[in-house]
Amino acid sequence: MDPALSPAGRRAAAIARHLTGALPPLAAAAALLGPSPCLSYAPPESAEPAPAFPPAELRALLDGHHLGEREWVFRVMEESQLFCPRRRGGDGGRVFVAPDYNEGKEAQREATMRRIAHLARRGVFRGWLTEPGADGELRKLALLECLGVYDHSLAIKIGVHFFLWGSAIKFLGTKRHHDKWLLATENYDIKGCFAMTELGHGSNVRGIETIATYDSTAREFIINTPCESAQKYWIGGAANHATHTIVFSQLHINRKNEGVHAFVAQIRDEDGNVLPNIHIADCGHKIGLNGVDNGRIWFQNIRVPRENLLNLVADVLPDGQYVSMIDDPDQRFAAFLSPLTLGRVNIAVNSVYISKVGLAIAVRYSLSRRAFSLTPDGPEMLLLDYPSHQRRLLPLLAKVCLMSSAGNFMKKMYVKRTPEMSKSIHIYSSALKATLTWQNMITLQECREACGGQGLKTENRVGIFKAEFDVQSTFEGDNNVLMQQVSKALYAEFLAAQKKKKAFKGLGLEHLNGPTPVIPDKLTSSILRSSKFQMDLFCLRERDLLKQFAEEVSLHLARGESREKALMLSYQLAEDLARAFTERTILQIFLEDEMNVPSGSLKEVLGLLRSLYVMVSIDESASFLRYGYLSRDNVASVRKEVLKLCGELRPHALAVVSSFGIPDAFLSPLAFDWIEANVLSTGSH
């Protein structure tokens, strides 16, 4: 090259030599530049190892009850055109069922009602309110979980009618109410809603402003919305379909307020016309759940008979005398909130089922989708073979399995409840409703991202689930408020034990009666996976945080603060304590289930799931370092153990999601042949 040339000239000369060099013949060039082979879909089952454990046994453990009834109601939905079956991928493709979320708000609402009518004709709701016994209640919960897998609006619309309106009639009413409304509710001859929440008051039910004044002359209650903040708000079923409602109101008798009570009021006639002196407005379009007709209700001095007071807890005699079987106003108020407990139980277990759907889709996709390769000419790797992808999805898999056990525990406790168990049920349902619904949103977000752009498509379900289930964090009790209630209840237990100098009993707090657990200075892999170590660590955190919380509240009390203010100022410790209680509870429940499984492959996988749950809980919580339960070195060991456990769980991932028992039709095209589902054909959309 001529050194006299400028840099630009040298570059031009080099390019010219390339262009004028010998070119290969056309045929040789075509061979050299031959097309790469097209990607093809391979079902995960074709490459993954055979299950190392019986998936049917894991399903029985996770579902817990009524497996046959679950499969039956799934089939009822699959077989009806009302549930929008669609074939994806041409004649050789699969049929999926899912609501058409492209429909407008009103169309979604009417579709929900048509589906409910079909389910009623098929006998799905038979015995839901009239069949006595724990087995009937468990069957009802199992069926509603499956209906929620299809559509959250469907589950909520049914839940409001049976679990809120129906439960209020059943558990706050007496024989006269049961005879008049229970069978009519079960047959959908009437449609009920539940008017508790107001524009100005949600979590603070005690502060609601609707007023029911007793007129002893007419022997009627006059229900009135005295101001705009008292309008009943977010009332599911009110905007279009409900004929009756439970109205929670302040009961005024002889100018004395007896507190919040529940009344039955008719709001529409048999033709669907809103009754006089009642005004109803739509809450409008929502970010999700548009198949539920949430409405607002105003009452203008409507009159209801004295007999419409739900009077199990308290009654008003014809002359206006107020009588109650519960003298303490706080206990009486708590009894009026009892219908919410079943709602919280249902929400918690439903959120676990939805997490299972999201994980089944994301895991199956990650076992068929490839990206990048380790060598220039090597094959692309499956997403789930990347350690980072395992860390994203497999801890969620472990959590949902442990939370399934917790949900089953809560359901069985609820259906076998006695009056003495009310406090425990309230605490467990509050803690688990908050924790499981929060975890559901975390799971859906991670699954959406793990599915890339395909996760944005409504037909692939995961993305739309995020909007549909976001509401779970705030309805039937705001999650943050519920967790504060858990800490307050634990504080009350601590004070009672100290005052009476008695041992702790119930809520799993018996571990507080023993010596403080000792954590080894150096944690090896075998120690980290030991169930004894895991329980010791979780119990140590809980007992220490309970003690710290009590001490901090006492400090505020000593400074002259009220009890409520002292608890409020200690909210940071309260949050840590509620989380510690809940995570220890979930671990303890799962351990009991695990212990009942005989030695073998399933027990080994359960141990992996449990250990991964514990290690990830430690890794994701600052409390273990913040309060000194673990050293920095030990926390680092925990983090390394997470990756090891993910690697060991990886071969079982397909078998675990298969054990969830979600029929293929209720997953999505993304979980199967996602290439065929996107071919250019008349079936594509």
C-alpha positions as CSV (number, residue, x, y, z in Angstrom):
1,M,0.0,0.0,0.0
2,D,1.3,3.4,-1.0
3,P,2.4,5.1,2.3
4,A,1.7,8.5,0.6
5,L,-2.0,7.8,0.5
6,S,-4.2,9.5,3.1
7,P,-6.1,7.5,5.7
8,A,-9.3,7.8,3.5
9,G,-7.3,6.7,0.5
10,R,-6.0,3.7,2.3
11,R,-9.5,2.6,3.3
12,A,-10.8,3.1,-0.3
13,A,-7.9,0.9,-1.7
14,A,-8.6,-1.9,0.8
15,I,-12.3,-1.9,-0.1
16,A,-11.4,-2.0,-3.8
17,R,-9.2,-5.0,-3.4
18,H,-12.1,-6.9,-1.7
19,L,-14.5,-5.9,-4.4
20,T,-12.2,-6.9,-7.3
21,G,-11.0,-10.2,-5.7
22,A,-12.1,-13.6,-7.0
23,L,-15.8,-14.2,-6.4
24,P,-17.1,-17.7,-5.9
25,P,-19.4,-19.2,-8.5
26,L,-23.1,-18.5,-8.0
27,A,-23.9,-22.1,-7.1
28,A,-21.0,-22.2,-4.5
29,A,-22.3,-18.9,-3.0
30,A,-25.8,-20.3,-2.7
31,A,-24.5,-23.3,-0.9
32,L,-22.4,-21.2,1.3
33,L,-25.4,-18.9,2.1
34,G,-28.0,-21.7,2.3
35,P,-31.0,-21.0,4.5
36,S,-30.9,-21.9,8.1
37,P,-33.4,-24.6,9.2
38,C,-36.6,-23.1,10.5
39,L,-37.4,-23.4,14.2
40,S,-39.7,-26.2,15.1
41,Y,-41.7,-26.8,18.2
42,A,-40.9,-29.8,20.4
43,P,-43.3,-30.5,23.2
44,P,-41.6,-30.4,26.6
45,E,-42.7,-34.0,27.2
46,S,-40.6,-35.2,24.3
47,A,-37.3,-34.1,25.8
48,E,-37.8,-33.8,29.5
49,P,-37.1,-36.8,31.7
50,A,-40.0,-39.0,32.9
51,P,-41.4,-37.8,36.2
52,A,-39.3,-39.0,39.1
53,F,-42.3,-39.0,41.3
54,P,-46.1,-39.7,40.7
55,P,-47.6,-36.3,39.7
56,A,-51.0,-37.6,40.6
57,E,-49.9,-37.9,44.2
58,L,-48.5,-34.4,44.3
59,R,-51.8,-33.2,42.8
60,A,-53.8,-34.9,45.5
61,L,-51.6,-33.2,48.1
62,L,-51.8,-29.8,46.6
63,D,-55.5,-29.8,45.7
64,G,-56.3,-31.5,48.9
65,H,-59.9,-32.4,48.2
66,H,-62.7,-33.0,45.7
67,L,-60.5,-33.8,42.7
68,G,-63.3,-35.5,40.8
69,E,-65.7,-32.6,41.2
70,R,-63.0,-30.2,40.0
71,E,-62.5,-32.2,36.8
72,W,-66.3,-32.3,36.3
73,V,-66.8,-28.6,36.5
74,F,-63.8,-28.0,34.2
75,R,-65.6,-30.3,31.7
76,V,-68.9,-28.4,32.1
77,M,-67.2,-25.2,31.0
78,E,-65.2,-26.9,28.2
79,E,-68.3,-28.4,26.6
80,S,-70.4,-25.2,26.4
81,Q,-70.2,-22.6,23.6
82,L,-71.0,-20.0,26.3
83,F,-67.4,-20.3,27.5
84,C,-65.9,-19.2,24.1
85,P,-64.0,-22.2,22.9
86,R,-61.4,-21.4,20.2
87,R,-59.2,-23.6,18.1
88,R,-55.7,-22.3,17.7
89,G,-53.3,-23.7,15.1
90,G,-55.7,-25.0,12.5
91,D,-57.4,-28.4,12.4
92,G,-54.5,-30.0,14.2
93,G,-54.5,-27.4,16.9
94,R,-55.9,-27.3,20.4
95,V,-59.1,-25.8,21.7
96,F,-58.8,-23.2,24.5
97,V,-61.5,-21.7,26.6
98,A,-61.3,-18.1,27.9
99,P,-63.5,-15.0,28.0
100,D,-63.4,-12.5,25.2
101,Y,-61.8,-9.6,26.9
102,N,-62.2,-7.6,23.6
103,E,-65.9,-7.3,24.3
104,G,-67.2,-4.1,25.9
105,K,-68.1,-3.8,29.6
106,E,-71.8,-4.4,29.2
107,A,-71.2,-7.4,26.9
108,Q,-68.8,-8.9,29.4
109,R,-71.4,-8.5,32.2
110,E,-74.1,-10.1,30.2
111,A,-71.8,-13.0,29.2
112,T,-71.0,-13.6,32.9
113,M,-74.7,-13.8,33.7
114,R,-75.4,-16.3,30.9
115,R,-72.5,-18.5,32.1
116,I,-73.9,-18.4,35.7
117,A,-77.4,-19.4,34.4
118,H,-75.8,-22.3,32.5
119,L,-73.8,-23.5,35.6
120,A,-77.0,-23.3,37.7
121,R,-78.9,-25.5,35.1
122,R,-76.0,-28.0,35.3
123,G,-76.4,-28.2,39.1
124,V,-73.1,-26.7,40.0
125,F,-74.6,-24.6,42.8
126,R,-76.8,-27.4,44.2
127,G,-76.4,-27.5,48.0
128,W,-74.1,-24.5,48.2
129,L,-76.3,-22.8,50.9
130,T,-78.7,-25.6,52.0
131,E,-76.4,-28.7,52.3
132,P,-75.1,-29.0,55.9
133,G,-71.6,-30.3,56.8
134,A,-68.0,-29.6,56.1
135,D,-67.8,-31.7,53.0
136,G,-70.4,-29.6,51.2
137,E,-68.5,-26.4,52.1
138,L,-65.2,-27.8,50.8
139,R,-66.9,-28.9,47.6
140,K,-68.2,-25.4,47.1
141,L,-64.8,-23.9,47.6
142,A,-63.2,-26.4,45.2
143,L,-65.7,-25.7,42.5
144,L,-65.3,-21.9,42.9
145,E,-61.5,-22.3,42.6
146,C,-62.0,-23.9,39.2
147,L,-64.5,-21.3,38.0
148,G,-62.0,-18.7,38.9
149,V,-59.4,-20.3,36.6
150,Y,-61.7,-19.6,33.7
151,D,-62.6,-16.0,34.6
152,H,-62.2,-13.9,37.7
153,S,-65.4,-12.0,37.0
154,L,-67.3,-15.2,37.0
155,A,-65.8,-16.2,40.3
156,I,-66.4,-12.8,41.9
157,K,-70.0,-12.5,40.7
158,I,-70.7,-16.0,42.1
159,G,-68.7,-15.2,45.2
160,V,-70.6,-12.0,46.0
161,H,-74.0,-13.8,45.6
162,F,-73.1,-16.9,47.7
163,F,-70.2,-16.0,49.9
164,L,-71.2,-12.5,50.9
165,W,-74.9,-12.1,50.4
166,G,-75.6,-15.8,51.1
167,S,-73.2,-16.1,54.0
168,A,-74.7,-13.0,55.6
169,I,-78.2,-14.5,55.4
170,K,-76.9,-17.9,56.7
171,F,-74.6,-16.8,59.4
172,L,-76.0,-13.5,60.6
173,G,-79.7,-14.4,60.1
174,T,-82.0,-16.8,61.8
175,K,-84.7,-19.3,60.7
176,R,-87.0,-16.7,59.3
177,H,-84.3,-15.4,57.1
178,H,-83.1,-18.8,56.1
179,D,-86.6,-19.9,55.2
180,K,-87.3,-16.9,53.1
181,W,-84.0,-16.4,51.2
182,L,-81.5,-19.3,51.3
183,L,-83.2,-21.6,48.8
184,A,-84.2,-18.7,46.6
185,T,-80.5,-17.6,46.6
186,E,-79.2,-21.0,45.8
187,N,-81.7,-21.3,42.8
188,Y,-80.9,-17.7,41.7
189,D,-84.5,-16.8,42.0
190,I,-83.2,-13.6,43.6
191,K,-79.7,-12.1,43.1
192,G,-78.0,-10.7,46.1
193,C,-75.2,-8.2,46.7
194,F,-73.4,-6.9,49.8
195,A,-73.5,-3.2,50.6
196,M,-70.8,-2.6,53.2
197,T,-68.1,-0.4,51.5
198,E,-68.9,3.3,51.2
199,L,-67.2,6.1,49.3
200,G,-65.8,7.4,52.6
201,H,-65.2,4.2,54.4
202,G,-63.7,0.9,53.2
203,S,-61.4,-0.8,55.7
204,N,-62.9,1.2,58.6
205,V,-66.3,-0.4,58.6
206,R,-67.0,0.9,62.1
207,G,-67.0,4.4,60.6
208,I,-69.7,3.9,57.9
209,E,-72.2,6.7,57.6
210,T,-75.4,5.0,56.3
211,I,-78.1,5.2,59.0
212,A,-81.0,2.8,59.9
213,T,-83.4,4.5,62.3
214,Y,-86.1,2.3,64.0
215,D,-89.7,3.5,63.8
216,S,-91.5,1.7,66.6
217,T,-94.9,2.9,65.4
218,A,-94.6,1.3,62.0
219,R,-92.2,-1.4,63.2
220,E,-89.9,-0.6,60.4
221,F,-86.3,0.6,59.8
222,I,-85.8,3.7,57.8
223,I,-82.5,3.5,55.9
224,N,-80.9,6.7,54.7
225,T,-77.8,7.8,52.9
226,P,-77.2,11.1,54.7
227,C,-74.3,12.5,52.6
228,E,-72.3,11.7,49.5
229,S,-69.5,10.0,51.3
230,A,-72.1,7.5,52.6
231,Q,-73.0,6.2,49.1
232,K,-72.4,2.5,49.0
233,Y,-69.5,2.0,46.6
234,W,-67.9,-0.9,44.6
235,I,-71.0,-3.0,45.3
236,G,-70.6,-6.1,43.0
237,G,-73.9,-6.9,41.3
238,A,-75.5,-3.6,42.1
239,A,-75.2,-1.8,38.7
240,N,-77.2,-4.3,36.6
241,H,-78.4,-7.5,38.2
242,A,-78.9,-7.6,41.9
243,T,-82.5,-7.7,43.3
244,H,-81.6,-7.6,47.0
245,T,-78.8,-6.4,49.1
246,I,-77.4,-6.6,52.6
247,V,-77.1,-3.0,53.9
248,F,-74.6,-2.3,56.7
249,S,-75.8,0.7,58.6
250,Q,-75.5,2.5,61.9
251,L,-78.5,1.4,63.9
252,H,-80.2,4.4,65.7
253,I,-82.9,3.7,68.3
254,N,-84.3,6.5,70.4
255,R,-81.5,8.8,69.4
256,K,-78.9,6.3,70.5
257,N,-76.4,4.7,68.1
258,E,-76.1,0.9,68.7
259,G,-73.4,0.5,66.1
260,V,-73.1,-1.3,62.8
261,H,-75.8,-3.8,61.9
262,A,-76.9,-5.7,58.8
263,F,-80.3,-5.3,57.1
264,V,-81.9,-7.0,54.1
265,A,-83.4,-4.6,51.5
266,Q,-84.9,-5.2,48.1
267,I,-83.5,-2.8,45.4
268,R,-85.1,-4.0,42.2
269,D,-88.5,-5.6,41.4
270,E,-89.1,-8.8,39.5
271,D,-88.7,-7.0,36.1
272,G,-85.3,-5.5,37.1
273,N,-86.6,-2.0,37.7
274,V,-84.9,0.0,40.5
275,L,-87.4,0.5,43.4
276,P,-88.5,4.0,44.5
277,N,-86.2,6.0,46.8
278,I,-83.2,4.0,45.7
279,H,-80.7,5.4,43.3
280,I,-78.1,3.2,41.6
281,A,-75.1,4.3,39.4
282,D,-72.4,2.4,37.6
283,C,-68.9,2.5,39.0
284,G,-67.6,2.5,35.4
285,H,-64.9,0.8,33.4
286,K,-62.1,-0.8,35.5
287,I,-58.5,-1.9,34.8
288,G,-59.9,-5.5,35.0
289,L,-62.9,-7.5,36.3
290,N,-65.3,-5.8,33.9
291,G,-67.6,-8.8,33.8
292,V,-68.7,-7.7,37.3
293,D,-71.3,-4.9,37.5
294,N,-69.9,-2.8,40.4
295,G,-72.3,-0.1,41.3
296,R,-73.1,2.7,43.8
297,I,-76.2,2.9,45.8
298,W,-78.0,5.8,47.6
299,F,-81.0,5.2,49.9
300,Q,-83.5,8.0,50.5
301,N,-85.5,7.0,53.6
302,I,-86.4,3.6,52.3
303,R,-88.4,1.4,54.8
304,V,-87.8,-2.2,55.5
305,P,-89.7,-4.4,58.0
306,R,-88.3,-5.0,61.5
307,E,-87.9,-8.7,60.5
308,N,-85.3,-7.7,57.9
309,L,-82.7,-7.0,60.5
310,L,-80.3,-10.0,60.5
311,N,-80.8,-10.8,64.2
312,L,-78.5,-13.7,65.2
313,V,-76.2,-11.3,67.1
314,A,-78.6,-8.6,68.1
315,D,-82.3,-7.8,67.7
316,V,-84.8,-5.0,68.1
317,L,-88.1,-5.9,69.8
318,P,-91.3,-4.5,68.4
319,D,-91.4,-1.7,71.1
320,G,-87.8,-0.6,70.2
321,Q,-86.0,-2.4,72.9
322,Y,-82.4,-3.4,71.8
323,V,-81.3,-6.9,72.9
324,S,-78.1,-8.8,72.2
325,M,-76.5,-12.1,73.1
326,I,-73.1,-10.3,73.1
327,D,-72.7,-7.6,75.7
328,D,-69.3,-6.3,74.5
329,P,-69.8,-3.9,71.6
330,D,-66.4,-4.8,70.1
331,Q,-67.2,-8.5,70.1
332,R,-70.6,-7.7,68.6
333,F,-69.0,-5.7,65.8
334,A,-66.6,-8.5,65.1
335,A,-69.5,-10.9,64.8
336,F,-71.1,-8.7,62.1
337,L,-67.9,-8.9,60.0
338,S,-67.9,-12.7,60.1
339,P,-69.2,-13.1,56.5
340,L,-65.9,-11.5,55.3
341,T,-63.9,-14.4,56.7
342,L,-65.2,-16.8,54.0
343,G,-64.6,-14.2,51.4
344,R,-60.9,-13.9,52.5
345,V,-60.5,-17.7,52.5
346,N,-61.9,-17.9,49.0
347,I,-59.7,-15.0,47.7
348,A,-56.6,-16.6,49.2
349,V,-57.0,-20.0,47.7
350,N,-58.2,-18.6,44.4
351,S,-55.0,-16.6,44.1
352,V,-52.9,-19.7,44.5
353,Y,-54.8,-21.4,41.7
354,I,-54.2,-18.4,39.4
355,S,-50.4,-18.5,40.2
356,K,-50.5,-22.2,39.2
357,V,-52.0,-21.3,35.8
358,G,-49.4,-18.6,35.2
359,L,-46.5,-20.8,36.2
360,A,-47.8,-23.8,34.2
361,I,-47.8,-21.5,31.1
362,A,-44.5,-19.9,31.7
363,V,-42.6,-23.1,32.7
364,R,-44.0,-25.0,29.7
365,Y,-43.0,-22.1,27.4
366,S,-39.5,-22.0,28.9
367,L,-39.1,-25.8,28.1
368,S,-39.8,-25.2,24.4
369,R,-38.5,-21.7,23.7
370,R,-34.8,-21.4,22.9
371,A,-32.5,-18.3,22.8
372,F,-28.8,-17.8,22.2
373,S,-26.1,-20.5,22.3
374,L,-22.9,-21.2,24.2
375,T,-20.8,-21.5,21.0
376,P,-21.0,-19.7,17.7
377,D,-22.4,-22.7,15.8
378,G,-24.0,-24.5,18.7
379,P,-27.8,-25.0,19.3
380,E,-29.7,-22.4,21.1
381,M,-30.4,-23.1,24.8
382,L,-33.8,-23.7,26.3
383,L,-34.8,-20.8,28.5
384,L,-35.1,-22.9,31.6
385,D,-31.6,-24.2,31.2
386,Y,-30.3,-20.7,32.0
387,P,-29.6,-20.5,35.7
388,S,-31.0,-16.9,35.7
389,H,-34.3,-18.1,34.3
390,Q,-34.4,-20.9,36.8
391,R,-33.9,-18.3,39.6
392,R,-36.9,-16.4,38.2
393,L,-39.4,-19.1,38.0
394,L,-38.5,-22.1,40.2
395,P,-38.7,-20.3,43.5
396,L,-42.2,-19.2,42.5
397,L,-43.0,-22.8,41.9
398,A,-41.8,-23.7,45.4
399,K,-43.8,-20.9,47.0
400,V,-47.0,-21.8,45.2
401,C,-46.7,-25.4,46.4
402,L,-46.2,-24.4,50.0
403,M,-49.0,-21.9,49.8
404,S,-51.3,-24.6,48.4
405,S,-50.9,-26.5,51.7
406,A,-51.6,-23.3,53.6
407,G,-54.8,-22.7,51.6
408,N,-56.0,-26.2,52.3
409,F,-55.2,-25.8,56.0
410,M,-57.2,-22.6,56.1
411,K,-60.2,-24.1,54.3
412,K,-60.4,-27.1,56.6
413,M,-60.1,-24.9,59.6
414,Y,-62.9,-22.7,58.4
415,V,-65.4,-25.5,57.5
416,K,-64.8,-27.2,60.9
417,R,-65.0,-23.9,62.8
418,T,-66.4,-23.5,66.3
419,P,-67.1,-20.2,68.1
420,E,-63.9,-20.6,70.0
421,M,-61.9,-20.7,66.8
422,S,-63.2,-17.3,65.5
423,K,-60.1,-15.3,66.6
424,S,-57.7,-17.8,65.1
425,I,-59.6,-18.0,61.8
426,H,-59.6,-14.2,61.6
427,I,-55.9,-14.0,62.1
428,Y,-55.0,-16.9,59.7
429,S,-57.4,-15.7,57.0
430,S,-56.1,-12.1,57.3
431,A,-52.4,-13.1,57.1
432,L,-52.8,-15.6,54.3
433,K,-55.2,-13.5,52.2
434,A,-52.7,-10.7,52.2
435,T,-49.6,-12.9,51.7
436,L,-51.0,-15.1,49.0
437,T,-52.6,-12.3,47.0
438,W,-49.4,-10.3,47.1
439,Q,-47.5,-13.3,46.0
440,N,-49.9,-13.9,43.1
441,M,-49.2,-10.5,41.7
442,I,-45.4,-11.1,42.0
443,T,-45.8,-14.4,40.3
444,L,-47.9,-13.1,37.4
445,Q,-45.5,-10.2,36.8
446,E,-42.5,-12.5,36.6
447,C,-44.3,-15.0,34.4
448,R,-45.4,-12.3,32.1
449,E,-41.8,-11.1,31.7
450,A,-40.5,-14.6,31.4
451,C,-42.9,-15.1,28.4
452,G,-41.5,-12.0,26.6
453,G,-43.7,-10.3,24.1
454,Q,-46.0,-13.3,23.9
455,G,-46.9,-12.6,27.5
456,L,-48.6,-9.4,26.4
457,K,-51.2,-11.2,24.3
458,T,-54.5,-11.5,26.0
459,E,-55.0,-15.0,24.6
460,N,-51.9,-16.2,26.5
461,R,-53.7,-15.3,29.8
462,V,-50.7,-14.3,32.0
463,G,-50.8,-10.6,31.1
464,I,-54.5,-10.2,31.4
465,F,-54.5,-12.0,34.8
466,K,-52.3,-9.2,36.2
467,A,-55.1,-6.7,35.6
468,E,-57.9,-9.1,36.5
469,F,-56.4,-10.0,39.9
470,D,-54.9,-6.8,41.0
471,V,-58.0,-6.0,43.0
472,Q,-57.3,-8.9,45.3
473,S,-54.8,-6.7,47.2
474,T,-57.5,-4.3,48.4
475,F,-60.9,-5.9,48.4
476,E,-62.3,-7.9,51.4
477,G,-59.7,-6.0,53.4
478,D,-56.7,-4.0,52.3
479,N,-53.6,-6.2,52.6
480,N,-51.6,-3.7,54.6
481,V,-54.4,-3.2,57.1
482,L,-54.9,-7.0,57.4
483,M,-51.2,-7.5,58.2
484,Q,-51.4,-4.7,60.8
485,Q,-54.4,-6.6,62.4
486,V,-52.2,-9.7,62.5
487,S,-49.5,-8.0,64.5
488,K,-52.0,-6.4,66.8
489,A,-53.5,-9.8,67.5
490,L,-50.1,-11.3,68.2
491,Y,-49.3,-8.4,70.6
492,A,-52.6,-9.1,72.4
493,E,-51.6,-12.8,72.8
494,F,-48.2,-11.7,74.1
495,L,-49.8,-9.4,76.7
496,A,-52.3,-12.0,77.8
497,A,-49.6,-14.7,78.3
498,Q,-47.6,-12.3,80.4
499,K,-50.5,-11.1,82.5
500,K,-51.8,-14.6,83.2
501,K,-48.4,-16.1,83.4
502,K,-49.6,-18.9,81.2
503,A,-48.0,-20.7,78.3
504,F,-48.8,-19.7,74.7
505,K,-51.4,-21.9,73.1
506,G,-52.7,-21.7,69.5
507,L,-51.7,-19.9,66.3
508,G,-48.6,-22.1,66.3
509,L,-47.1,-19.9,69.0
510,E,-46.3,-22.8,71.3
511,H,-42.7,-22.5,70.2
512,L,-42.5,-19.4,72.4
513,N,-42.8,-21.6,75.5
514,G,-39.5,-23.3,74.8
515,P,-35.9,-22.1,74.9
516,T,-34.6,-19.7,72.3
517,P,-33.3,-21.6,69.3
518,V,-29.6,-21.5,68.7
519,I,-28.4,-21.0,65.1
520,P,-25.0,-22.5,64.2
521,D,-22.2,-20.1,63.4
522,K,-21.4,-21.7,60.1
523,L,-24.1,-23.0,57.8
524,T,-23.4,-25.9,55.5
525,S,-25.7,-27.1,52.8
526,S,-26.9,-30.0,54.9
527,I,-27.8,-27.7,57.8
528,L,-29.5,-25.2,55.5
529,R,-31.8,-28.0,54.2
530,S,-32.5,-29.4,57.6
531,S,-36.2,-28.9,58.5
532,K,-35.2,-28.4,62.2
533,F,-32.8,-25.6,61.3
534,Q,-35.4,-24.0,59.0
535,M,-38.1,-24.0,61.7
536,D,-35.6,-22.9,64.4
537,L,-34.6,-19.9,62.3
538,F,-38.2,-18.9,61.4
539,C,-39.3,-19.3,65.1
540,L,-36.3,-17.3,66.3
541,R,-37.2,-14.4,64.0
542,E,-40.9,-14.5,65.1
543,R,-40.3,-14.6,68.8
544,D,-37.6,-11.9,68.7
545,L,-39.8,-9.6,66.6
546,L,-42.8,-10.1,68.8
547,K,-40.7,-9.2,71.9
548,Q,-39.2,-6.1,70.1
549,F,-42.7,-5.1,68.9
550,A,-44.1,-5.3,72.5
551,E,-41.1,-3.4,73.9
552,E,-41.5,-0.6,71.3
553,V,-45.2,-0.3,72.0
554,S,-44.5,-0.2,75.7
555,L,-42.0,2.6,75.2
556,H,-44.6,4.7,73.4
557,L,-47.1,4.0,76.1
558,A,-44.7,5.1,78.7
559,R,-44.3,8.4,76.9
560,G,-48.1,9.0,77.2
561,E,-49.3,7.8,73.8
562,S,-52.6,5.9,73.5
563,R,-52.5,2.2,72.8
564,E,-53.7,2.8,69.2
565,K,-51.2,5.5,68.6
566,A,-48.4,3.4,70.1
567,L,-49.3,0.5,67.8
568,M,-49.5,2.9,64.8
569,L,-46.0,4.4,65.5
570,S,-44.5,0.8,65.7
571,Y,-45.7,-0.1,62.2
572,Q,-42.3,-1.0,60.8
573,L,-41.8,-3.8,63.4
574,A,-45.5,-4.7,62.9
575,E,-44.9,-5.4,59.2
576,D,-41.8,-7.5,59.9
577,L,-43.6,-9.4,62.6
578,A,-46.7,-10.2,60.5
579,R,-44.5,-11.4,57.7
580,A,-42.5,-13.6,60.1
581,F,-45.7,-15.1,61.6
582,T,-47.1,-15.8,58.1
583,E,-43.9,-17.4,56.7
584,R,-43.4,-19.5,59.8
585,T,-47.1,-20.6,59.5
586,I,-46.7,-21.6,55.9
587,L,-43.6,-23.6,56.5
588,Q,-45.1,-25.3,59.5
589,I,-48.2,-26.4,57.7
590,F,-46.2,-27.7,54.7
591,L,-43.9,-29.6,57.0
592,E,-46.8,-31.4,58.6
593,D,-48.1,-32.4,55.1
594,E,-44.6,-33.5,54.1
595,M,-44.2,-35.6,57.2
596,N,-47.4,-37.6,56.3
597,V,-45.9,-38.6,52.9
598,P,-44.0,-41.9,53.0
599,S,-40.3,-42.0,52.2
600,G,-39.6,-42.0,48.4
601,S,-39.3,-39.8,45.4
602,L,-42.3,-37.5,46.2
603,K,-41.0,-36.8,49.7
604,E,-37.6,-35.9,48.2
605,V,-39.1,-33.4,45.8
606,L,-41.2,-32.0,48.7
607,G,-38.0,-31.4,50.6
608,L,-36.5,-29.6,47.6
609,L,-39.6,-27.4,47.4
610,R,-39.6,-26.6,51.1
611,S,-35.9,-25.8,51.2
612,L,-36.1,-23.5,48.2
613,Y,-39.1,-21.7,49.8
614,V,-37.1,-21.2,53.0
615,M,-33.9,-20.1,51.2
616,V,-35.7,-17.7,48.9
617,S,-37.6,-16.2,51.9
618,I,-34.4,-15.5,53.6
619,D,-32.7,-14.2,50.5
620,E,-35.6,-11.8,49.8
621,S,-36.1,-10.5,53.4
622,A,-33.8,-7.9,55.0
623,S,-34.9,-8.9,58.5
624,F,-32.5,-11.8,58.9
625,L,-29.5,-9.4,58.5
626,R,-31.3,-6.3,59.9
627,Y,-31.9,-8.0,63.3
628,G,-28.8,-10.2,63.3
629,Y,-30.4,-13.6,63.1
630,L,-27.8,-14.5,60.4
631,S,-24.3,-13.3,59.7
632,R,-23.3,-11.8,56.3
633,D,-21.4,-15.0,55.5
634,N,-24.3,-17.2,56.3
635,V,-26.7,-15.0,54.2
636,A,-24.2,-15.4,51.3
637,S,-24.3,-19.1,51.8
638,V,-28.1,-19.0,51.6
639,R,-27.9,-17.2,48.3
640,K,-25.6,-19.8,46.9
641,E,-27.9,-22.5,48.1
642,V,-30.8,-21.0,46.2
643,L,-29.0,-21.5,42.9
644,K,-28.1,-25.1,43.9
645,L,-31.7,-25.9,44.8
646,C,-33.0,-24.3,41.5
647,G,-30.6,-26.6,39.6
648,E,-31.8,-29.6,41.4
649,L,-35.5,-28.7,41.0
650,R,-35.0,-28.0,37.2
651,P,-35.5,-31.7,36.1
652,H,-38.8,-31.8,38.1
653,A,-40.2,-28.5,36.8
654,L,-42.5,-30.1,34.1
655,A,-43.8,-32.8,36.5
656,V,-44.6,-30.2,39.2
657,V,-46.6,-27.9,36.9
658,S,-48.3,-31.0,35.4
659,S,-49.4,-32.0,39.0
660,F,-51.3,-28.7,39.2
661,G,-54.2,-30.4,37.4
662,I,-55.1,-27.5,35.2
663,P,-56.7,-28.9,32.0
664,D,-54.9,-27.9,28.8
665,A,-57.8,-25.9,27.6
666,F,-57.5,-23.5,30.5
667,L,-53.8,-22.8,29.9
668,S,-53.0,-21.0,26.6
669,P,-51.5,-21.5,23.1
670,L,-48.2,-20.3,24.6
671,A,-48.0,-23.4,26.8
672,F,-48.1,-25.7,23.7
673,D,-47.2,-25.3,20.0
674,W,-46.8,-21.5,20.0
675,I,-45.4,-21.6,16.4
676,E,-48.4,-23.4,15.0
677,A,-50.7,-21.1,17.0
678,N,-49.3,-18.1,15.1
679,V,-49.4,-19.5,11.5
680,L,-50.9,-17.3,8.9
681,S,-54.4,-18.8,8.5
682,T,-58.0,-18.0,8.9
683,G,-57.8,-19.3,12.5
684,S,-55.1,-16.8,13.5
685,H,-56.0,-13.6,15.2
